[in-house]
């Protein structure tokens, strides 16, 4: 569908895990609309029955649309592109808010909306992730992979329900901020969703990230060839954020690794700031959360894949690390 829209619309992604308070925050933001402007909201419900749309303004000056069934971040991009193009061309909004489902991956959504196709139509603002501050003390809740992915994607982290946070929540928040310090995010605290638009109306700053085949596979390409960018497992990526280097690998869930050998590989690493990993091992699924002062690991639930991420201020011999990780894989 052709987009008939002469202006680049300021566009905010308001993400967050289930029940974090995204819609409450959105309600308060929408109250700040200037009288002469039209604001639009595109919401994504994972199920087939929309509820949240009824909680938002229905009067003139607001255009609220829902995209039902599945996740706009992960499924086919076509329904999203059609719904968004129609919303822009028909409503011609002065500002747009997009609220993905709590089960969504906002980084993937931002990647879609910053493609060349949208650059003349959307002025992407800083990606917002809402976190329920009253649940930060619940370790099982905050250690879910999707939860962590949403926080990592954020440029602005909004801590909601601060009026009912406990001492344990406050301590957990300090620890969470330390874990994500390298990403230089803005952290805001709100109660009852009361947040001023100007606090989040910041330009989106993209981090350089390229997902590529495993380094061992990349060696098979000649220097003249362009290394293909992929999305399937297994893959390797390196991204740069505020002077730090983040290198990561994801392997299929069915791959099983020798725990003792894997532990030796991780212990042999030097000059890093943080290592986080989840591996399917011969001793069960193991979760690693390490800094230079503490090397922690424990057993955990089955994950959707094997993954490891290392944060450093210096380049490493990533090929050597990858080779050692793959050598720890067991034949199954």
C-alpha positions in Angstrom: 0.0 0.0 0.0 1.3 3.4 -0.9 1.7 5.8 2.0 0.3 9.3 1.3 1.9 11.2 4.1 4.0 14.3 3.6 5.5 14.5 7.1 7.7 12.3 9.2 5.6 11.3 12.2 7.2 11.2 15.7 6.8 7.5 16.6 7.1 5.9 20.1 7.4 2.2 20.8 6.0 1.5 24.3 7.1 -2.0 25.2 7.1 -4.1 28.3 6.4 -7.5 29.8 2.9 -8.7 30.6 1.2 -6.5 33.2 4.0 -4.0 33.4 1.7 -1.0 33.1 2.1 0.0 29.4 -1.5 0.9 28.8 -1.7 2.9 32.0 1.3 4.9 30.9 -0.1 5.3 27.4 -3.4 6.6 28.9 -1.5 9.4 30.7 0.6 10.3 27.7 -2.4 10.6 25.5 -3.9 13.1 27.9 -1.1 15.5 26.9 -2.2 15.8 23.3 -2.5 19.4 22.1 -6.0 20.2 21.1 -5.2 20.9 17.4 -3.3 17.6 16.8 -4.3 14.1 15.9 -2.6 11.3 17.7 -2.7 7.7 16.7 -2.1 4.4 18.6 -1.4 1.0 17.0 -1.8 -1.8 19.6 -1.0 -5.4 19.3 -2.9 -8.1 21.1 -1.5 -11.6 21.1 -5.0 -13.1 21.1 -8.0 -12.6 18.9 -10.0 -10.4 21.2 -8.9 -6.9 21.8 -9.5 -5.4 25.3 -6.9 -2.6 25.8 -8.3 -0.5 22.9 -11.4 0.1 24.9 -9.4 1.7 27.7 -8.0 4.5 25.5 -9.7 7.7 24.3 -12.4 7.2 21.7 -13.2 10.8 21.0 -12.2 13.0 18.0 -8.5 13.7 17.7 -7.4 10.1 18.5 -7.2 7.2 16.2 -6.8 3.8 17.9 -6.2 0.7 15.9 -5.5 -2.9 17.0 -3.5 -5.6 15.3 -4.9 -8.9 16.6 -3.5 -12.4 16.6 0.2 -13.1 17.0 3.1 -10.8 17.7 3.8 -7.9 15.3 7.5 -8.2 16.2 8.0 -11.8 15.3 5.4 -12.9 12.8 5.0 -11.9 9.2 5.7 -8.3 8.7 2.9 -7.9 6.1 0.0 -7.4 8.5 2.0 -4.7 10.4 3.0 -2.9 7.3 -0.5 -2.9 5.9 -2.0 -1.7 9.2 0.6 1.0 9.7 0.5 2.2 6.1 -3.3 2.5 6.3 -3.2 4.3 9.7 -0.6 6.9 8.4 -2.4 7.5 5.1 -6.0 7.7 6.4 -5.4 9.4 9.8 -2.4 11.5 9.0 -1.4 11.7 12.7 0.9 14.3 14.2 2.2 11.6 16.6 2.1 7.8 16.8 2.4 5.4 19.6 2.9 1.7 19.0 2.3 -0.8 21.9 3.5 -4.3 21.1 2.2 -7.3 23.0 3.9 -8.1 26.3 5.2 -11.2 24.6 6.9 -9.2 21.9 10.5 -8.5 21.0 10.8 -4.7 20.6 14.3 -4.8 19.1 12.9 -6.7 16.1 10.0 -4.2 15.8 12.4 -1.3 15.9 14.5 -3.0 13.2 11.5 -3.3 11.0 10.4 0.4 11.5 13.9 1.8 10.8 14.1 0.1 7.4 14.5 2.5 4.4 10.9 1.9 3.5 9.7 3.8 6.6 12.4 6.5 7.0 10.5 9.2 5.2 7.3 8.5 7.1 8.4 7.7 10.7 10.6 9.7 13.0 11.5 7.0 15.5 11.9 8.1 19.0 13.8 6.4 21.9 12.5 2.9 22.5 10.7 2.7 25.9 10.4 -0.5 28.0 8.1 -0.4 31.0 9.2 -2.6 34.0 6.9 -3.4 37.0 9.0 -2.2 39.9 6.9 -4.1 42.4 7.9 -7.4 40.9 11.7 -6.8 40.8 12.2 -9.0 43.9 10.7 -12.0 42.1 13.8 -13.7 40.7 11.9 -16.1 38.5 10.0 -13.2 36.9 13.0 -11.0 36.1 15.3 -13.7 34.8 13.0 -14.8 31.9 14.8 -14.4 28.6 12.1 -12.3 27.0 12.0 -10.0 30.0 15.8 -9.5 29.7 15.6 -9.0 25.9 13.0 -6.2 26.3 15.2 -4.3 28.9 18.3 -4.7 26.8 16.4 -3.2 23.7 15.3 -0.2 25.7 16.8 3.3 25.4 14.5 4.4 28.2 13.5 2.1 31.0 10.4 3.2 32.9 10.0 1.7 36.3 6.3 1.6 37.1 4.4 1.0 40.4 7.2 2.7 42.4 4.6 3.7 45.0 4.3 0.0 46.1 7.9 -1.0 45.7 9.5 -2.8 48.7 13.1 -2.5 50.1 13.8 -5.8 48.2 12.5 -4.2 45.0 14.7 -1.1 45.5 17.8 -3.3 46.0 16.9 -5.4 42.9 16.5 -2.2 40.9 20.0 -1.1 41.8 21.4 -4.4 40.8 19.4 -4.3 37.5 20.8 -0.9 36.7 24.3 -2.1 37.3 23.8 -5.1 35.0 22.7 -2.8 32.1 25.1 0.1 32.8 27.0 -0.4 29.6 24.0 0.4 27.5 23.8 3.9 28.9 20.0 3.8 29.2 17.8 6.5 30.8 15.9 5.2 33.9 12.7 6.8 35.0 10.4 6.1 37.9 6.7 6.6 37.8 3.6 5.9 39.8 0.1 5.5 38.2 1.7 6.0 34.8 2.3 9.7 35.3 5.0 10.5 32.9 5.6 13.7 30.9 5.9 13.2 27.1 9.0 15.4 27.0 10.8 12.8 29.2 10.6 10.2 26.4 10.5 12.4 23.3 14.2 11.7 22.5 15.6 10.6 19.2 16.2 6.9 18.6 19.9 6.1 18.5 20.6 2.9 16.7 23.4 0.5 17.9 25.5 -1.1 15.3 24.6 -4.8 15.2 25.0 -7.4 12.5 23.8 -10.9 12.8 26.0 -13.2 10.7 26.8 -16.9 10.3 29.2 -18.5 12.8 32.8 -17.2 12.4 34.0 -20.6 11.4 31.5 -20.6 8.5 32.4 -17.0 7.5 36.0 -18.2 6.9 34.6 -20.2 4.0 33.7 -17.0 2.1 36.4 -15.2 0.1 37.4 -11.7 1.1 35.6 -10.3 -2.0 32.3 -11.8 -0.9 29.8 -10.1 1.3 29.1 -12.1 4.4 25.4 -12.8 4.4 23.3 -11.5 7.3 21.0 -14.1 8.7 18.3 -14.7 11.3 18.4 -18.5 11.7 20.3 -20.4 14.3 23.1 -20.8 14.8 24.5 -17.3 14.4 27.0 -14.9 15.8 26.7 -11.1 16.4 28.8 -8.2 17.6 27.3 -4.9 18.5 28.9 -1.7 19.8 27.3 0.4 22.5 28.8 3.5 24.1 32.4 2.4 23.8 31.7 -1.2 24.8 31.7 -4.4 22.6 29.0 -7.0 23.0 29.7 -10.3 21.3 27.1 -13.1 21.3 26.2 -16.5 19.9 23.0 -18.4 19.7 22.9 -22.2 19.0 19.9 -24.5 18.5 18.2 -25.9 21.6 18.9 -29.5 20.6 22.7 -29.0 20.9 24.1 -30.4 24.1 27.4 -29.3 25.6 29.8 -30.9 28.0 29.4 -29.0 31.2 32.9 -29.4 32.6 34.5 -28.5 29.2 32.2 -25.5 28.9 33.1 -24.3 32.4 36.8 -24.5 31.5 36.3 -22.4 28.4 34.4 -19.7 30.3 36.9 -19.7 33.2 39.8 -19.3 30.7 38.5 -16.0 29.4 40.3 -12.7 30.3 39.7 -9.0 30.2 35.9 -9.0 30.1 33.2 -7.1 32.1 30.3 -9.5 32.0 29.4 -13.0 30.7 25.8 -14.2 30.6 25.0 -17.6 29.1 22.4 -20.4 29.0 23.5 -23.9 27.8 21.9 -27.3 27.4 24.5 -29.5 29.0 25.0 -33.1 30.0 24.1 -32.0 33.5 20.9 -30.2 32.5 20.2 -26.6 31.5 22.8 -24.3 33.2 22.5 -20.5 33.6 25.7 -18.5 33.9 25.7 -14.9 35.2 29.3 -13.7 35.8 31.3 -10.6 36.4 35.1 -10.4 37.0 34.5 -10.7 40.8 31.9 -13.5 40.8 31.5 -16.5 38.6 28.0 -17.7 39.2 26.1 -20.6 37.6 23.0 -22.7 38.5 20.7 -25.2 36.9 17.5 -23.8 35.4 14.5 -24.5 33.2 14.7 -25.5 29.5 15.4 -22.5 27.3 14.4 -21.8 23.7 18.0 -21.9 22.6 21.7 -22.0 23.8 23.1 -18.6 24.1 26.1 -16.7 25.4 26.9 -13.0 25.5 30.2 -11.3 26.5 30.6 -7.6 27.2 34.1 -6.1 27.0 35.9 -2.8 26.3 38.3 -4.5 24.0 38.2 -6.7 20.9 38.9 -10.4 21.6 39.8 -13.4 19.5 36.2 -14.2 18.9 37.0 -17.0 16.5 39.1 -18.7 19.2 36.2 -18.5 21.7 33.7 -19.8 19.2 36.0 -22.7 18.3 36.4 -23.6 21.9 32.6 -23.4 22.5 31.9 -25.7 19.6 34.5 -28.1 20.7 32.5 -28.5 23.9 29.5 -29.6 22.0 28.6 -33.3 22.4 27.6 -35.5 19.6 23.9 -36.5 19.9 
